[in-house]
Every structure is written in C-alpha cells, then in structure tokens.
C-alpha cells in the first residue's frame, strides 16, 4: 500500500458487493486483544483503497481497489490465502465487465 495511505482497523465487513463495507472500527490499542481484524487503507479523500483481513497474525484475505473518476469502483484485486488472485473490472456504471484469475502471487500476497 501507499505509505501515505491512512490505516484504520475494523472488526469485520458486511455485504457481498464490492467494495466491502467495513464495520465496527477499533483502535490500534485494541488489536492486542483480537485474533482477527481488518487493517484498512484510505486515500486522502478517505476512500477505501484496500484492506487486509488478519487472522492470528497472517493475512488471510486482501482487497485492493481502484476507482473511476466518478467514484465508482473500476478494479478490485482479490487475494485469498492458498488461492489464485483474481482481478475484477467494472465499467463507470459499476457493472462488472470482466474477471481474470491470475496464476500466482509473490510471498507478500501481491500479484507478480
């Protein structure tokens, strides 16, 4: 993620539509009491650009988002533990137009 991105923490997410809706914000101090949490990244406009679901210290799920100029999701990169990464593309109306399953990820979960 961009080093200038704002990082916040959440208990979970809701919904099936992308981008996910993060719920129940928690403080960084509360993380030591949790086995599972969401580490989320926001740009300067406070728009969600990605998140990692952390379970027992390991990243289980990652999403990275890019948006059209009108604010609608353009691209979602999804990496799930032990599965091939996928990229989903949307038009400016938010309609899914393509999905691509990538062959592999590198050690930190980013698509190679």
GROMACS elastic network, one bead per residue, 0.5 to 0.9 nm:
[ bonds ]
;  ai    aj funct       b0    kb
    1     4     6  0.84484   500
    1     5     6  0.70691   500
    1    41     6  0.75508   500
    1    49     6  0.85666   500
    1    50     6  0.79472   500
    1    64     6  0.86293   500
    2     5     6  0.53188   500
    2     6     6  0.89153   500
    2    41     6  0.86128   500
    2    43     6  0.86505   500
    3     6     6  0.82856   500
    4    43     6  0.78116   500
    4    44     6  0.83452   500
    5    41     6  0.58045   500
    5    42     6  0.55640   500
    5    43     6  0.52752   500
    5    44     6  0.71748   500
    5    49     6  0.84857   500
    6    40     6  0.80803   500
    6    41     6  0.54914   500
    6    42     6  0.50735   500
    6    43     6  0.63960   500
    6    44     6  0.75976   500
    6    46     6  0.79571   500
    7    39     6  0.67338   500
    7    40     6  0.55289   500
    7    42     6  0.65037   500
    8    25     6  0.75581   500
    8    26     6  0.78761   500
    8    27     6  0.77581   500
    8    28     6  0.78183   500
    8    38     6  0.82715   500
    8    39     6  0.60025   500
    8    40     6  0.52597   500
    8    41     6  0.65247   500
    8    42     6  0.79736   500
    9    24     6  0.85778   500
    9    25     6  0.57482   500
    9    26     6  0.54712   500
    9    27     6  0.65352   500
    9    28     6  0.68060   500
    9    31     6  0.83004   500
    9    37     6  0.69106   500
    9    38     6  0.55152   500
    9    40     6  0.59349   500
    9    41     6  0.88443   500
   10    13     6  0.78766   500
   10    22     6  0.64948   500
   10    23     6  0.60276   500
   10    24     6  0.54291   500
   10    26     6  0.53402   500
   10    27     6  0.82615   500
   10    37     6  0.59483   500
   10    39     6  0.66752   500
   10    40     6  0.74827   500
   11    22     6  0.78811   500
   11    23     6  0.63960   500
   11    24     6  0.53695   500
   11    25     6  0.63467   500
   11    26     6  0.67898   500
   11    34     6  0.87820   500
   11    36     6  0.73758   500
   11    37     6  0.50442   500
   11    38     6  0.60171   500
   12    21     6  0.86499   500
   12    22     6  0.59710   500
   12    23     6  0.55277   500
   12    24     6  0.67789   500
   12    25     6  0.85352   500
   12    36     6  0.85605   500
   12    37     6  0.66198   500
   12    38     6  0.62309   500
   12    53     6  0.83724   500
   13    20     6  0.62375   500
   13    21     6  0.53327   500
   13    23     6  0.53416   500
   13    24     6  0.83808   500
   13    38     6  0.81349   500
   14    17     6  0.88544   500
   14    20     6  0.63288   500
   14    21     6  0.53271   500
   14    22     6  0.64431   500
   14    23     6  0.70616   500
   15    18     6  0.80616   500
   15    19     6  0.88890   500
   15    20     6  0.61760   500
   15    21     6  0.65618   500
   16    19     6  0.83553   500
   16    20     6  0.67475   500
   16    21     6  0.88582   500
   17    20     6  0.62068   500
   17    21     6  0.85013   500
   18    21     6  0.80969   500
   18    65     6  0.88992   500
   18    73     6  0.76331   500
   18    76     6  0.76744   500
   19    48     6  0.79554   500
   19    49     6  0.89354   500
   19    50     6  0.86894   500
   19    63     6  0.84717   500
   19    65     6  0.73221   500
   19    73     6  0.71887   500
   19    76     6  0.77332   500
   20    63     6  0.89571   500
   22    25     6  0.78684   500
   22    38     6  0.81165   500
   22    40     6  0.84035   500
   26    29     6  0.81919   500
   26    30     6  0.64015   500
   26    31     6  0.77330   500
   26    37     6  0.88932   500
   27    30     6  0.53491   500
   27    31     6  0.71149   500
   28    31     6  0.54657   500
   28    32     6  0.81845   500
   29    32     6  0.66738   500
   29    33     6  0.84687   500
   30    33     6  0.57030   500
   30    34     6  0.70853   500
   31    34     6  0.52279   500
   31    35     6  0.79834   500
   31    36     6  0.85049   500
   31    37     6  0.74586   500
   32    35     6  0.79787   500
   34    37     6  0.67798   500
   34    55     6  0.89003   500
   34    56     6  0.84360   500
   35    54     6  0.79104   500
   35    55     6  0.57974   500
   35    56     6  0.50443   500
   35    57     6  0.75358   500
   36    53     6  0.72527   500
   36    54     6  0.55279   500
   36    56     6  0.63052   500
   36    57     6  0.80442   500
   37    52     6  0.84064   500
   37    53     6  0.59437   500
   37    54     6  0.54297   500
   37    55     6  0.68220   500
   38    51     6  0.65714   500
   38    52     6  0.56958   500
   38    54     6  0.60605   500
   38    55     6  0.88747   500
   39    50     6  0.86111   500
   39    51     6  0.54656   500
   39    52     6  0.51990   500
   39    53     6  0.64302   500
   39    54     6  0.72562   500
   40    48     6  0.71732   500
   40    49     6  0.78408   500
   40    50     6  0.59177   500
   40    52     6  0.64461   500
   40    53     6  0.85798   500
   41    46     6  0.87215   500
   41    47     6  0.83129   500
   41    48     6  0.58858   500
   41    49     6  0.56067   500
   41    50     6  0.52941   500
   41    51     6  0.58878   500
   41    52     6  0.87742   500
   42    45     6  0.75662   500
   42    46     6  0.50699   500
   42    47     6  0.51362   500
   42    49     6  0.53223   500
   42    50     6  0.72264   500
   42    51     6  0.89328   500
   43    46     6  0.51551   500
   43    47     6  0.55074   500
   43    48     6  0.67202   500
   43    49     6  0.64563   500
   44    47     6  0.74244   500
   45    48     6  0.89481   500
   46    49     6  0.87967   500
   47    71     6  0.89345   500
   48    51     6  0.78960   500
   48    64     6  0.86942   500
   48    65     6  0.73415   500
   49    63     6  0.82062   500
   49    64     6  0.57826   500
   49    66     6  0.66133   500
   49    67     6  0.86032   500
   50    62     6  0.72901   500
   50    63     6  0.51009   500
   50    65     6  0.55442   500
   50    66     6  0.87700   500
   50    76     6  0.88061   500
   50    77     6  0.89294   500
   51    61     6  0.81912   500
   51    62     6  0.56752   500
   51    63     6  0.53784   500
   51    64     6  0.66563   500
   51    65     6  0.89204   500
   52    59     6  0.61856   500
   52    60     6  0.74189   500
   52    61     6  0.57237   500
   52    63     6  0.66194   500
   52    64     6  0.88590   500
   53    58     6  0.82926   500
   53    59     6  0.57122   500
   53    60     6  0.56461   500
   53    61     6  0.50748   500
   53    62     6  0.63348   500
   53    63     6  0.88505   500
   54    57     6  0.58027   500
   54    58     6  0.53687   500
   54    60     6  0.58904   500
   54    61     6  0.74364   500
   55    58     6  0.53273   500
   55    59     6  0.63196   500
   55    60     6  0.63021   500
   56    59     6  0.84539   500
   59    62     6  0.71999   500
   59    80     6  0.85121   500
   59    81     6  0.73529   500
   59   108     6  0.88937   500
   59   109     6  0.82955   500
   60    79     6  0.82806   500
   60    80     6  0.59581   500
   60    82     6  0.86959   500
   61    78     6  0.74188   500
   61    79     6  0.57207   500
   61    81     6  0.61386   500
   62    77     6  0.79148   500
   62    78     6  0.57449   500
   62    79     6  0.50543   500
   62    80     6  0.64641   500
   62    81     6  0.86967   500
   62   109     6  0.78515   500
   63    76     6  0.66291   500
   63    77     6  0.55542   500
   63    79     6  0.64946   500
   63    80     6  0.87857   500
   64    75     6  0.80807   500
   64    76     6  0.56315   500
   64    77     6  0.50743   500
   64    78     6  0.67252   500
   64    79     6  0.88170   500
   65    73     6  0.70226   500
   65    74     6  0.75695   500
   65    75     6  0.57531   500
   65    77     6  0.65553   500
   65    78     6  0.89679   500
   66    72     6  0.87412   500
   66    73     6  0.61076   500
   66    74     6  0.54775   500
   66    75     6  0.50612   500
   66    76     6  0.65568   500
   66    77     6  0.87922   500
   67    70     6  0.77168   500
   67    71     6  0.55944   500
   67    72     6  0.54820   500
   67    75     6  0.66591   500
   67    76     6  0.89212   500
   67    92     6  0.88481   500
   68    71     6  0.53958   500
   68    72     6  0.53970   500
   68    73     6  0.61188   500
   68    74     6  0.52632   500
   68    75     6  0.86139   500
   68    90     6  0.89706   500
   68    91     6  0.81923   500
   68    92     6  0.62939   500
   69    72     6  0.74581   500
   69    92     6  0.84391   500
   70    73     6  0.88870   500
   70    92     6  0.72581   500
   71    74     6  0.85669   500
   71    92     6  0.85249   500
   72    90     6  0.83141   500
   72    91     6  0.82062   500
   72    92     6  0.61299   500
   72    93     6  0.69188   500
   72    94     6  0.58774   500
   73    76     6  0.75091   500
   73    89     6  0.82270   500
   73    90     6  0.64353   500
   73    91     6  0.79905   500
   73    92     6  0.76528   500
   73    93     6  0.87599   500
   73    94     6  0.62364   500
   74    88     6  0.83273   500
   74    89     6  0.57641   500
   74    91     6  0.62891   500
   74    92     6  0.69988   500
   74    94     6  0.73935   500
   74    96     6  0.88525   500
   75    87     6  0.69008   500
   75    88     6  0.56657   500
   75    90     6  0.61493   500
   75    91     6  0.89726   500
   76    86     6  0.81616   500
   76    87     6  0.55882   500
   76    88     6  0.51596   500
   76    89     6  0.66097   500
   76    90     6  0.84971   500
   77    85     6  0.71734   500
   77    86     6  0.58352   500
   77    88     6  0.64895   500
   77    89     6  0.89044   500
   77   111     6  0.87106   500
   78    84     6  0.89257   500
   78    85     6  0.56650   500
   78    86     6  0.52290   500
   78    87     6  0.61965   500
   78    88     6  0.80752   500
   79    82     6  0.87506   500
   79    83     6  0.71871   500
   79    84     6  0.69234   500
   79    86     6  0.65603   500
   79    87     6  0.88000   500
   79   105     6  0.81547   500
   79   109     6  0.67112   500
   79   110     6  0.77875   500
   79   111     6  0.82133   500
   80    83     6  0.54566   500
   80    84     6  0.72400   500
   80    85     6  0.67013   500
   80    86     6  0.88326   500
   80   109     6  0.84664   500
   81    84     6  0.83312   500
   81   109     6  0.82669   500
   83    86     6  0.89650   500
   83   104     6  0.83637   500
   84   101     6  0.65118   500
   84   102     6  0.59612   500
   84   103     6  0.59326   500
   84   104     6  0.55933   500
   84   105     6  0.72021   500
   85   100     6  0.85452   500
   85   101     6  0.59188   500
   85   102     6  0.53006   500
   85   103     6  0.71937   500
   85   104     6  0.66007   500
   85   105     6  0.68135   500
   85   109     6  0.85347   500
   85   110     6  0.85582   500
   85   111     6  0.69066   500
   86    99     6  0.70054   500
   86   100     6  0.55643   500
   86   102     6  0.57128   500
   86   103     6  0.89066   500
   87    98     6  0.83128   500
   87    99     6  0.56586   500
   87   100     6  0.51695   500
   87   101     6  0.64071   500
   87   102     6  0.75417   500
   88    96     6  0.70936   500
   88    97     6  0.78673   500
   88    98     6  0.59246   500
   88   100     6  0.64391   500
   88   101     6  0.87382   500
   89    94     6  0.89903   500
   89    95     6  0.84098   500
   89    96     6  0.57644   500
   89    97     6  0.56718   500
   89    98     6  0.51436   500
   89    99     6  0.61294   500
   89   100     6  0.84710   500
   90    93     6  0.76353   500
   90    94     6  0.53471   500
   90    95     6  0.52005   500
   90    97     6  0.52490   500
   90    98     6  0.71084   500
   91    94     6  0.53376   500
   91    95     6  0.54575   500
   91    96     6  0.64908   500
   91    97     6  0.63458   500
   92    95     6  0.74562   500
   93    96     6  0.89562   500
   94    97     6  0.88861   500
   96    99     6  0.78958   500
  101   104     6  0.89841   500
  102   105     6  0.80827   500
  102   111     6  0.76072   500
  102   112     6  0.88404   500
  103   111     6  0.86054   500
  103   112     6  0.86772   500
  104   109     6  0.89318   500
  104   110     6  0.88916   500
  104   111     6  0.65154   500
  104   112     6  0.66871   500
  105   108     6  0.77085   500
  105   109     6  0.53739   500
  105   110     6  0.54638   500
  105   112     6  0.53630   500
  106   109     6  0.54768   500
  106   110     6  0.56671   500
  106   111     6  0.62033   500
  106   112     6  0.57482   500
  107   110     6  0.74635   500
  108   111     6  0.88543   500
  109   112     6  0.87668   500
